[in-house]
Amino acid sequence: MAAAGDRDALRELYEEYSDQLFAVAYRLTNSTADARDVLHDVFARLPEALRTFDQRSSLGTWLRAVTTREALMHLRVRKRRREVPIFSEHMPKRPPQVLDSIALERALASLPEKLRTVIILKEVEGYSHKEIAEILKVSYSASAVRLHRARAALRAALGER
């Protein structure tokens, strides 16, 4: 049993859920290295965390919520460190679809953490406002307001009306 630290059970959970949990972590942190760190931390603490799993939701939903909280914690720690992105002037030209995707990624990355988290959980991960409220420990209306503000900020960042 995974809650008892059984390696085979933990490996099965990792094999089944690691890809989707990595995707959640990556979307929230916007960094492959940070997403790997988050995934590692989630699975390192999983035996203990499983003891609190009350089966009100599916295991996959619960694991995504755990991963979301871990990613948000990771982002808070990262904010305390000083990091400077490095961009190359000699980057190759990209086709328009890739440029649109890059623009969207940058616009998402520029959002405040609270707004970015809600829009990713709602629009990318498909959570309901009720689920988002539970994960983030906010009210249903706070989730809806944050989503509205995030969409407006994205439209402004992308130069849309």
C-alpha positions in Angstrom: 0.0 0.0 0.0 1.4 3.4 -1.0 0.4 5.1 2.3 2.7 2.7 4.1 5.5 3.5 1.7 5.3 0.4 -0.4 7.7 1.0 -3.3 5.8 -1.0 -5.8 2.5 0.8 -5.0 4.3 4.2 -5.2 5.9 3.3 -8.5 2.5 2.3 -9.9 1.0 5.7 -8.8 4.0 7.5 -10.3 3.7 5.6 -13.6 -0.1 6.3 -13.8 -0.1 10.0 -12.7 3.4 11.5 -13.2 2.7 12.9 -16.7 -0.5 14.7 -15.9 1.0 16.0 -12.5 4.1 17.2 -14.3 1.8 19.1 -16.8 0.0 20.8 -13.9 3.2 21.8 -12.2 4.7 23.0 -15.5 1.8 25.2 -16.3 1.8 26.8 -12.9 5.6 27.3 -12.6 6.3 27.9 -16.3 9.6 26.0 -15.8 10.6 22.4 -16.6 13.2 22.4 -13.8 10.7 23.7 -11.2 8.0 21.3 -12.4 10.4 18.4 -11.9 11.2 19.7 -8.4 7.5 20.0 -7.6 6.8 16.4 -8.9 9.7 15.1 -6.9 8.4 16.8 -3.7 4.9 15.5 -4.3 6.0 11.9 -4.6 8.5 12.2 -1.8 5.8 13.3 0.6 3.1 11.0 -0.9 3.1 8.2 1.6 2.4 10.7 4.4 -0.1 12.8 2.3 -2.1 9.6 1.4 -3.0 9.2 5.0 -5.1 12.4 4.7 -6.8 11.3 1.5 -10.5 11.1 2.4 -11.8 9.7 -0.9 -14.3 12.6 -1.4 -12.8 13.0 -4.8 -11.0 10.6 -7.2 -7.3 9.9 -6.5 -6.3 11.7 -9.7 -8.3 14.9 -8.7 -6.8 14.8 -5.2 -3.2 14.3 -6.6 -3.7 17.3 -9.0 -4.9 19.4 -6.0 -1.8 18.3 -4.0 0.4 19.1 -6.9 -1.2 22.5 -7.3 -0.6 23.4 -3.7 3.0 22.1 -3.9 3.6 24.2 -7.1 2.2 27.3 -5.4 4.5 26.8 -2.4 7.4 26.3 -4.7 6.6 29.6 -6.5 6.5 31.4 -3.1 9.9 30.1 -2.3 11.2 31.0 -5.8 10.0 34.6 -5.4 12.4 35.0 -2.5 15.3 34.1 -4.7 16.6 36.5 -7.3 16.4 35.0 -10.8 17.2 36.7 -14.0 16.0 35.1 -17.3 18.5 34.9 -20.1 17.3 35.6 -23.7 19.5 35.2 -26.8 19.4 37.8 -29.5 20.4 35.1 -31.9 17.3 33.0 -31.5 15.9 31.6 -34.8 12.8 33.1 -36.3 9.6 31.2 -35.5 6.4 30.7 -37.5 3.4 32.8 -36.4 1.6 29.9 -34.5 4.7 29.4 -32.4 4.9 33.2 -31.8 1.3 33.3 -30.8 2.0 30.4 -28.4 5.1 32.2 -27.0 3.1 35.4 -26.6 0.4 33.5 -24.7 2.9 31.8 -22.5 4.6 35.1 -21.7 1.3 36.8 -21.0 0.3 34.0 -18.7 3.7 34.2 -16.9 3.2 38.0 -16.5 0.0 37.5 -14.5 0.1 37.7 -10.8 0.3 34.3 -9.2 -3.4 34.3 -7.9 -4.8 35.1 -11.4 -2.5 32.8 -13.3 -3.3 29.9 -11.0 -7.1 30.3 -11.4 -7.0 30.6 -15.2 -4.7 27.6 -15.5 -6.9 25.5 -13.2 -10.1 26.5 -14.9 -9.2 26.8 -18.6 -6.3 24.3 -18.9 -7.0 21.8 -16.2 -10.8 22.0 -16.4 -11.6 22.4 -12.8 -14.9 23.9 -11.7 -15.0 27.1 -9.6 -16.2 24.9 -6.7 -13.1 22.7 -7.1 -10.8 25.7 -7.5 -12.2 27.3 -4.4 -11.6 24.1 -2.4 -8.0 23.7 -3.7 -7.1 27.4 -3.1 -9.1 27.7 0.0 -11.0 30.7 -1.3 -14.7 31.3 -1.9 -16.5 30.4 -5.1 -17.0 34.0 -6.0 -13.3 34.8 -5.4 -12.4 32.1 -7.9 -14.9 33.6 -10.4 -13.6 37.2 -9.9 -10.0 36.1 -10.3 -10.8 34.3 -13.5 -12.6 37.4 -14.9 -9.6 39.6 -13.9 -7.1 37.0 -15.4 -9.0 37.0 -18.7 -9.0 40.8 -18.8 -5.3 41.0 -18.0 -4.5 38.4 -20.7 -6.6 40.3 -23.3 -4.7 43.5 -22.3 -1.3 41.8 -22.5 -2.1 40.3 -25.9 -3.5 43.6 -27.2 -7.0 42.4 -27.7 -10.3 44.0 -26.8 
